[in-house]
Amino acid sequence: MHGIILVFDVTDKRSLESIPEWIKDIQQYASEDVVTIIVGNKIDLDSERKVSVFEAKERAKEFNLPYFEVSAKSSQNVNDSFMALVNEITQGKIRNVELVFSFSFSDIG
């Protein structure tokens, strides 16, 4: 069993809008038993937030995937999201974990 973490930037709505494309790639290239979660990053930048919690949860619900919000900067909820993924994987006897990260278009300079 494999695990994939799709990370988008809550301060960049375009990164949330990329999720359907990423899901399509997962469906095309990953094994059928892959465990996937969606993670909204940069929750420490609340004043710059462009994606609401509701909006992100609705996007995750479209694909029947768990949703977590984290701050990589402050480590808020990072362990919880990783542990949720690992718990799902270990129920299927872990073989491999793949991490897939998205970068905000503003981060690419």
C-alpha positions as CSV (number, residue, x, y, z in Angstrom):
1,M,0.0,0.0,0.0
2,H,1.2,3.5,-0.8
3,G,0.4,6.9,0.7
4,I,0.1,10.3,-1.0
5,I,-0.2,13.6,0.7
6,L,-1.6,16.3,-1.6
7,V,-0.5,19.7,-0.1
8,F,-2.0,23.0,-1.2
9,D,-1.4,26.5,0.0
10,V,-4.4,28.1,1.8
11,T,-3.1,31.5,0.7
12,D,-3.2,30.6,-3.0
13,K,-6.6,29.5,-4.4
14,R,-5.0,28.3,-7.6
15,S,-3.2,25.5,-5.7
16,L,-6.6,24.3,-4.4
17,E,-7.9,24.4,-8.0
18,S,-5.1,22.0,-9.0
19,I,-6.4,19.2,-6.8
20,P,-8.6,17.6,-9.5
21,E,-5.7,17.4,-11.9
22,W,-3.5,15.8,-9.2
23,I,-6.3,13.3,-8.4
24,K,-6.5,12.5,-12.0
25,D,-2.7,11.8,-12.1
26,I,-3.0,9.6,-9.0
27,Q,-5.8,7.6,-10.6
28,Q,-3.8,7.2,-13.7
29,Y,-0.4,6.4,-12.3
30,A,-0.7,5.2,-8.7
31,S,-1.9,1.8,-7.5
32,E,-5.6,1.3,-6.8
33,D,-5.0,0.8,-3.1
34,V,-3.2,4.1,-2.6
35,V,-4.1,6.1,0.5
36,T,-4.5,9.8,-0.1
37,I,-5.1,12.8,2.1
38,I,-5.4,16.5,1.3
39,V,-3.5,19.0,3.4
40,G,-4.0,22.7,3.4
41,N,-0.7,24.4,4.5
42,K,0.2,27.9,5.7
43,I,-2.6,28.2,8.2
44,D,-0.3,30.4,10.3
45,L,-0.9,33.1,7.6
46,D,-4.6,33.6,8.5
47,S,-4.7,37.2,7.3
48,E,-3.5,36.1,3.9
49,R,-5.9,33.2,3.6
50,K,-7.7,32.8,0.2
51,V,-9.2,29.3,0.7
52,S,-11.8,28.9,3.5
53,V,-11.9,25.7,5.6
54,F,-15.4,25.1,4.2
55,E,-14.2,25.4,0.6
56,A,-11.2,23.0,1.2
57,K,-13.4,20.4,3.0
58,E,-15.9,20.5,0.2
59,R,-13.1,19.9,-2.4
60,A,-11.8,17.0,-0.3
61,K,-15.4,15.7,0.0
62,E,-15.7,15.6,-3.8
63,F,-13.0,13.0,-3.8
64,N,-14.0,11.3,-0.6
65,L,-10.6,12.1,1.0
66,P,-9.7,13.2,4.5
67,Y,-8.7,16.9,4.9
68,F,-6.2,18.4,7.4
69,E,-4.9,21.9,7.9
70,V,-1.4,22.5,8.9
71,S,1.4,25.0,9.3
72,A,4.7,23.7,8.3
73,K,6.3,26.8,9.8
74,S,4.9,26.3,13.3
75,S,4.4,22.5,13.0
76,Q,0.7,22.9,13.9
77,N,-1.2,19.7,13.1
78,V,1.7,18.3,11.0
79,N,2.1,15.2,13.1
80,D,-1.6,14.6,13.2
81,S,-1.9,14.6,9.4
82,F,1.1,12.3,9.0
83,M,-0.1,9.9,11.7
84,A,-3.6,9.7,10.1
85,L,-2.0,8.7,6.8
86,V,0.4,6.2,8.5
87,N,-2.5,4.7,10.4
88,E,-4.4,4.1,7.2
89,I,-1.4,2.6,5.5
90,T,-0.4,0.4,8.4
91,Q,-3.9,-1.2,8.3
92,G,-2.9,-2.4,4.9
93,K,0.7,-3.4,5.9
94,I,2.9,-0.5,4.7
95,R,5.1,-1.0,1.7
96,N,5.9,2.5,0.6
97,V,5.0,6.1,1.3
98,E,5.2,8.8,-1.4
99,L,5.0,12.4,-0.6
100,V,3.6,14.7,-3.3
101,F,3.9,18.4,-2.6
102,S,2.5,21.4,-4.3
103,F,4.1,24.8,-4.3
104,S,2.3,28.1,-4.5
105,F,2.8,29.9,-7.8
106,S,4.1,32.8,-5.7
107,D,6.8,30.5,-4.2
108,I,8.2,29.8,-7.6
109,G,10.4,32.7,-8.4
